[in-house]
Amino acid sequence: MKKKLVSVLLCAAMTAGLVAGCGGKAGDTSKGDAKGSVYWLNFKPEADEGLQTLAKEYTEETGVDVKVVTAASGTYSSTLTAEMAKSEAPTLFVVGNQGGVATWKDYCYDLKDTAVYKELTTDDFTLYDESGKACSIGYCYETFGIIVNKTLLDKAGYKTEDIKDFASLKKVADDIHARAGELGFDAFTSSGMDDSSSWRFSGHLANLPLYYEEQADKWTGCPAEIKGTYLDNYKNIWDLYTTDSAVDKTTLATGGYDAEGEFLNGQAVFYQNGSWEYENLSKKYGDDELQMIPIYTGVDGEENQGLCSGTENCWAVNAKASEEDIKATLDFMNWLVTSEKGTTFMAEKFGEIPYKKAAENKNVFFRDAKALMEAGKYSVDWAFNYTPNVDEWRAGVVAALNNYDAGGSWDDVVTAFVDGWATQYKAANE
């Protein structure tokens, strides 16, 4: 799941939202007042069976017809285009990235004043066009950061509260690494650079410098060129990962390491990964032993940074549908995120949902992300979704990092990042 997600190309406009139309806010879904119908073009094949059952139950409860059609994996864009050309087009669909907004913004219904929008706990996963119209809203998300073994951290004499920025992270990690012999564990797990692991660094870790450049330069789409403004910060964290570890960094290129196994075996305190790791880690560790903290890199103001949370699962409503169908769709969406049955289903099938009445999620890493959001920390969005020719670009970054670890120049990493981006953008847009 993780590799598939990080390979999504934002600039390809792979998901779309065709919308435009009349008003109507979510209201009563009682059976006697049923009007309009809902057609959800679903993006997640793994949720299809459950959605079919849920749609039937909603129809029985309210009298509103709900049809769910699920696009086959990898075909959402073409399926949406075909379905939108029909007289009975989807009323609910996915606009999952800014590229999709740029392509379909003229059709997107403004969700800003709807009841379902007002149920959001954060605006971090809402996609807007340049006019400020809320074209789509996230209905679930994933998150990644640095996973901490709190028991080992405590044995080393620290608490997660001691880590508030890169300087404090480095201080703690340097001390643990220096005392690894007496402690019996090191600071960081291995940073293997084979295909099973390198995506954590050429994709997820690389998201940090991309995110801060995106924010500084206010990207509205996939840029033809990037500056690499925050690559010194990328160097900060990469040097920390590869120095404060039991593994010789000159051996990382050959791979063969098992960072998850190292963490499970109590060999290291810190392990960069995501919310999807909870199921495996929770087989050994209790929730009170695990926590996910932000990936700090030394950027100004990072004490206010949260986790790297993002999604390509964002609802859009077809504003070219009838007023009745728009209202029925908004009512259905609101029911999904406010009712006991709806929120339970969403938690089971989609994971964490950013809504006020969300069912409690057992995944402690989602709880960490939510706690940081509620504390006013900003989430780091998934700027890596902009990457042109993602596999080729990342391969160049991996090669440059391997060369650097072997004693080469950091300038090679900068070149792979910046010049590589321009090269791949040109190749993708010829």
Secondary structure by P-SEA (a helix, b strand, c coil): caaaaaaccccccccccccccccccccccccccccbbbbbbcccccaaaaaaaaaaaaaaaccbbbbbbbcccccaaaaaaaaaaccccccccccccaaaaaaccccccccccccccccccccccccccccccccbbbccccccccccaaaaaaaacccccccccaaaaaaaaaaaaaaccccccccccccccccccccccccccaaaaaaaaaaaaccccccccccccaaaaaaaaaaaaaccccccccccccccccaaaaaaaccccbbbbccccccccccccccccbbbbcccccccccccccccccccbbbbbcccccaaaaaaaaaaaaaaaccaaaaaaaaacccccccccccccccaaaaaaaaaaaacccccccccccccaaaaaaaaaaaaaaaaaacccaaaaaaaaaaaaaaaaaaacc
